[in-house]
Amino acid sequence: MSTERSTPPRVAMWLLRHACPGRDEALTGDLVEQFGEGRSAAWFWKQTSAAIGVGLLGRWPEFLYATAVTVHPVLLPAAALRAARGNVPWWELPWPWSQIVFEGTTSVPYFVIPLAVLGLGLWRNGGFRWGSLARTGLISILVSHVALFPWMLNPGPGNPYARTSILPGAVQLALLFAAALGAAWWGCRGGASESLPRRGVRVRGR
C-alpha cells in the first residue's frame, strides 16, 4: 500500500485536531486506522464532518458569547450609556479614578455583560474557569481596540471624537461576531469543555 493512499486527507486531519482539540484523540486514531485499511477519502470526510458537528454543539457557550457581543450594542446603545454616565458623580472622584469611571461607564458594560453570559454558559456546560474568562476578555479587547475597529472607523466631520463606520452595518456585525467567536474559542482552549467525554460520535464500519 502506498504512503499516499495510507495517509488521510491533510485538511480533514487538521480540522479534527483543531476544531475540537483534546476531545477526539481516540476517534482520530480509529478513523486513521480504518482509512489505512481501505476506507475512502469521502468516508473519512464524512466521519470528520460528523465529529466536528458534535464538537461544535459542545462549544455553544462560545457561540452564545459571540451572539451577546454582537447584539449587546444594539440592545444597549452608546447614547443610553452616555445618559447613564450623567447620573454617576465621576467628577467628584480624584484623578485618575474620575477618568477611569468616566471612560468605563460606556465601555466596560460592552465587555462585562457578554463575559457574564459566557461564564454562565461555561458553568452550565461544566467548563467554567476564571482563566477562560480573563483570556477571552483580553483577546476581545486586543482584537476590537487594536486589530479590528481602528481601521473600520473614520473620524466624523467637524468632531474629532465622533467616529463613522466605513463598512455596511451587516459586514460590521459579521466581523464583530467572528472576532468575538475567535476570542472565546481561543480564550477557552484547554478548559474543561475540551476534555468532556466524546458524545454522539460513532465510527461506522467497526
N, C-alpha and C positions, 0 to 999 in steps of 0.2 A: 504494500500500500504506500503511495507516495506521501511525502511530507505535506504537500499542499492539500491533498484530499483528507488527511487526518487532522488538519488544523481548522477549527471553526472560523466563521466569518469574524474578522477583526473588529468591525464596528459593533456587532452584536455582543462580543465579549467585553468591549469597552463599556457598553451600556449596562451589562449585567454587573460589572464591578463598580460603576459609579452611580447608577440610578438608585440602588438600594445597598450601599456598602455595609458590610458586616452582618447581613441577614441571609445571604443566599450562597455561601461557600459550598455547602453540600449539594445544593441544586445545580450550581455551576459545574461541579465535578461530575454529577450524573449526566448532564447534558453533553459535556465534552466526551465522556466515556461512550455514550450511545452514538454520538456523531462519529467517533473513531471506529465504531462497529458497523457503520454503513448507513447511518441516517443522513438525510439530505440537508442541504443548506436551508431550504424552505421550511423543513421541520424544525431546525434549530431556531430560525427566526420566529416561528410560531410560538415555540416554548419560551423564548426570550421575551416576546411581547406580553405573554400571559404573566410571566414573573414580574415584569416591570409594572404592569397594570395593578397587580396585587400590592406591590411595593408602594405605588402612588397612593393607593387607598389608605395605607398606613401613615402617609405623610400629610393627612388632612389638616393638622394644626398649622403647618407652614402655608398651605393654601388659604386657610382662614385668616392668617396674619396678613398675607398679601391683599386679600379682599378688604380687610379692615383698613389697611394703609390707603387703598385706592378710594374707598367710599367715604373715609373719615373727613377729608377736606370738603366734600360736598355736604355732608350732614352737619359739619361744624365749620362754617366758612370763617375766613380770617376777619371779616367785618364784625362777626359776633364776638370773636376773641378780643379784638381791639376795644369793643364796647365794654366787655367784662373787665378789661385791664383798667378802665377808668374808675372802677369801683375798688381797685386794690391800691392802698396808700403806699405805693412804692417810693414816692418822693420823700416820705418820712424816714426811710431807711438810710443808713450811712453807705457811702460808696465803698466797695463795689457791689454791695448787696442790692442797692437800688437798681443798678443797671442789670444785674442778673434777674431780678424779679420782673423788671420792665421787659426784657427780651424773652424771658422764659414763659411769660403769660401767654404769648401767642405761638411759641414754638414747641414747648415741652408737651402740651396735650397731643400733638401730632405723633409723638413717639411713645408717650406713656400709655395711651389708650390701646393702640394696636399691640404693644408688648404685653399689656394685661390680657388681651384676647388670646395671644399666643401662649401665655403662661397657663391660662385656663384650659386651652386645648391640649397642651403637653401634659398637664396634670390628669386630664380625663383620659389621655392615651397612655398613661403610665410612664411618661418620659420626662417629667419636669426636672429641670436643673437651672439654678440661678446663672450658671456659666453660659448656658444656651441663650438665655435672655440677654445677658450682657454682651455676648459676641454678636447676636443679631442686631441689637441696638447700635453697637459701634459700627458694624458694617453698613447698616442703613444710613447712619449719619455721614460716613465717608462717601458712600455712593451718591446720596442725594445732594450733599453740600459741596462735594469735590469733583465727582466724575459726571454727574448727570445734569443737575439743574443749572450750573453756571453757564453752559452753552445753550440751554433751552430757553433762557430768559434774556431779554434785552431791556435796557433802561427805558422808561417811559418818557415821552417828550415833555420837557419843562419840569420834570420832577425826577431827580436822580435816585430817589428812594423807591419809586414805582417800577414795577417790572411787568413786562408783557411777554407772553409766550410766542415763540417763533414757529411752533408746531400746532397742528389741529388738536382740538381737545381730545378726540378719540386716541390719537397717537400718543399724546402725553400720558393719558391714563394707562394705555397699554405698556408704555415704558416704565411707568411707576409701579404697575403690578409686577412686571418681570423683575425689576430691581428689588422689590420687596421680597418676592418669592426666592430669588437667589440669595438675598441676605439671610433669610430664615433657614434656607436649605443648608448653607454653609455654617451658619451660626449654631445650628442644632446637630451638626455632624458629630458622631461619637457619643451621642446621648443614648438614653435607654430605648428610645423609639427605634434605633437602628439595631438593637440587639434583641428585639422581640422575636419569639419563635416564628418560624415560617408558617403562614396560614394560607390555605386555599390554593397552593401551588402544588400540582402533582405532575410528575413527569410521566407522560404516556408512553407506553411501549414496553414497560417492565413486565 
